[in-house]
Amino acid sequence: MADPVVPAPPVRPSTLMVGTTLATGAVVMFFAGLFAVYFSMRADTMAWGSEWFPEGAIQLSPGGMNMATLVVATVTMAWAVHSVAGNDRIHAYLALALTAVMGIAMINQTVFYFNDIGLPIDYSTSTTLLFTIVGAHLVMVGIGVLWVGLLLLRALGGQDTRRHRDLVSAAALYWYATVAVYAVMWVGIYIGK
């Protein structure tokens, strides 16, 4: 007699990753539209010989520090995904906490910098676009920090991390998109001025 075939355990559907991918794609398209408007208007303004920002208003150092902070946060988020996949709870705690701290540090630095430059939001079209793009990105980072914080709370609450690694993978996908959007901002706005 043949042995009965034992079915494999059911595979958890990846609806969270699909939903996160679609939502992240929508956010990236939103920023693509904002960047298209910003770069188009900047090119038109500079083609006419006008000034886009006042001399010295946009500095490279704060943007560079934020980029470095987000690169470190990308590494810590990858560390969190790796730790969760290996069911390494202690390193998952550390990686998620460090990622959240790096996101908060980036928000803090950006708010301080925009208070320091002293340009009102209605100074010109360029400053309005700058505040819109940077403000929308700060919201994106804030959502990422909240998401990572909730994952940290779930992990601290004793949830089996290996079984629910798609939660951390989905947050990592969103976080990587956040860093990619900032990289475009850094090159196009802070460096390109």
C-alpha positions in Angstrom: 0.0 0.0 0.0 1.1 3.5 -0.8 1.7 6.0 1.9 -0.9 8.7 2.0 0.2 12.1 0.6 0.5 14.7 3.3 -0.3 18.1 2.0 2.1 20.9 2.5 1.2 23.5 5.1 -0.8 26.4 3.5 1.3 29.3 2.2 0.3 32.6 3.7 -0.9 34.8 0.9 1.3 37.8 0.1 -1.5 40.4 0.0 0.4 42.6 2.3 3.4 42.8 0.0 1.2 43.4 -3.0 -0.7 46.1 -1.3 2.5 47.7 0.0 4.0 47.6 -3.5 0.9 49.3 -5.0 0.7 51.9 -2.3 4.4 52.6 -2.5 4.2 52.8 -6.3 1.4 55.4 -5.9 3.5 57.5 -3.5 6.6 57.3 -5.9 4.4 58.4 -8.8 3.1 61.3 -6.7 6.7 62.4 -6.1 7.6 61.9 -9.7 4.8 64.4 -10.6 6.1 66.9 -8.0 9.7 66.5 -9.3 8.5 67.0 -12.9 6.8 70.3 -11.9 9.8 71.4 -9.9 12.4 70.7 -12.5 10.4 72.0 -15.3 9.7 75.3 -13.6 13.3 75.6 -12.5 14.5 75.1 -16.0 12.1 77.7 -17.4 13.0 80.2 -14.7 16.8 79.8 -15.2 16.4 79.8 -19.0 15.0 83.4 -18.6 18.0 84.3 -16.5 16.0 84.7 -13.3 17.1 83.5 -9.8 15.5 80.3 -8.6 16.6 80.6 -4.9 18.4 83.5 -3.2 22.1 83.1 -3.1 23.2 80.8 -0.2 19.6 79.9 0.8 20.0 76.2 0.1 23.1 74.6 1.7 24.6 71.2 0.9 25.6 70.1 4.4 22.1 69.5 5.9 20.9 67.6 2.9 24.1 65.5 2.9 23.7 64.7 6.5 20.1 63.6 5.9 21.2 61.4 3.0 23.9 59.8 5.2 21.4 59.2 7.9 18.9 57.6 5.6 21.7 55.4 4.1 22.5 54.1 7.6 18.7 53.6 8.2 18.6 51.5 5.0 21.3 49.3 6.3 19.6 48.9 9.7 16.3 48.1 7.9 18.0 45.4 5.9 19.5 44.1 9.1 15.9 44.0 10.6 14.7 41.9 7.6 17.6 39.5 8.0 17.2 39.2 11.7 13.4 38.5 11.4 14.0 35.9 8.7 16.5 34.2 11.1 14.2 34.6 14.1 16.9 36.6 15.9 14.7 38.7 18.2 17.5 40.7 19.9 19.0 41.9 16.7 15.5 42.6 15.2 14.8 44.8 18.2 18.0 46.7 17.8 17.6 47.1 14.0 14.0 48.3 14.2 14.8 50.7 17.0 17.8 52.1 15.2 15.8 52.6 12.0 13.2 54.5 13.8 15.8 56.7 15.6 17.4 57.4 12.2 14.1 58.4 10.8 13.3 60.7 13.7 16.8 62.2 13.4 16.2 63.0 9.7 12.9 64.7 10.5 14.5 66.7 13.3 17.4 67.8 11.1 15.1 68.9 8.3 12.8 70.9 10.5 15.8 72.6 12.1 17.2 73.4 8.7 14.0 74.9 7.3 13.6 77.1 10.4 17.3 78.1 10.0 17.0 79.2 6.3 14.3 81.7 7.2 12.5 81.7 3.8 8.8 82.0 4.1 6.7 79.4 2.2 5.2 82.2 0.0 8.5 83.9 -0.8 8.4 82.6 -4.4 7.2 79.7 -6.5 10.5 78.0 -5.8 10.1 78.1 -2.0 6.5 76.9 -2.3 7.5 73.9 -4.3 10.5 73.3 -2.0 8.3 73.3 1.1 5.7 71.1 -0.7 8.2 68.4 -1.8 10.1 68.4 1.5 6.9 68.5 3.6 5.4 65.6 1.7 8.6 63.6 2.1 8.6 64.4 5.9 5.1 62.9 6.0 6.4 59.8 4.1 9.3 59.4 6.6 6.9 59.9 9.5 4.7 57.1 8.3 7.7 54.9 7.9 8.8 55.7 11.5 5.3 54.9 12.8 5.2 51.6 10.8 8.6 50.6 12.2 7.6 51.6 15.7 4.5 49.4 15.4 6.6 46.5 14.2 8.9 47.0 17.2 6.0 47.0 19.6 4.7 43.7 18.0 8.1 42.1 18.3 8.5 43.3 21.9 5.0 41.8 22.6 6.3 38.4 21.8 5.0 37.8 18.3 6.8 35.0 16.3 8.9 37.1 14.0 9.8 34.4 11.5 6.2 33.5 10.8 5.3 37.2 10.1 8.4 38.3 8.3 6.3 39.7 5.5 5.3 42.6 7.8 9.0 43.7 8.1 9.6 43.0 4.4 6.7 45.3 3.5 7.9 48.0 5.8 11.4 47.6 4.3 10.1 48.1 0.8 8.3 51.3 1.8 11.5 52.5 3.6 13.7 51.8 0.6 11.3 53.8 -1.5 11.5 56.7 1.0 15.3 56.7 0.8 15.1 56.6 -3.0 12.8 59.6 -3.1 15.1 61.5 -0.8 18.1 60.6 -3.1 16.4 62.3 -6.0 15.6 65.3 -3.7 19.2 65.4 -2.5 20.7 65.4 -6.0 18.0 67.5 -7.7 17.3 70.1 -5.0 20.1 70.3 -2.5 23.0 69.6 -4.9 21.5 71.0 -8.1 19.9 74.0 -6.4 
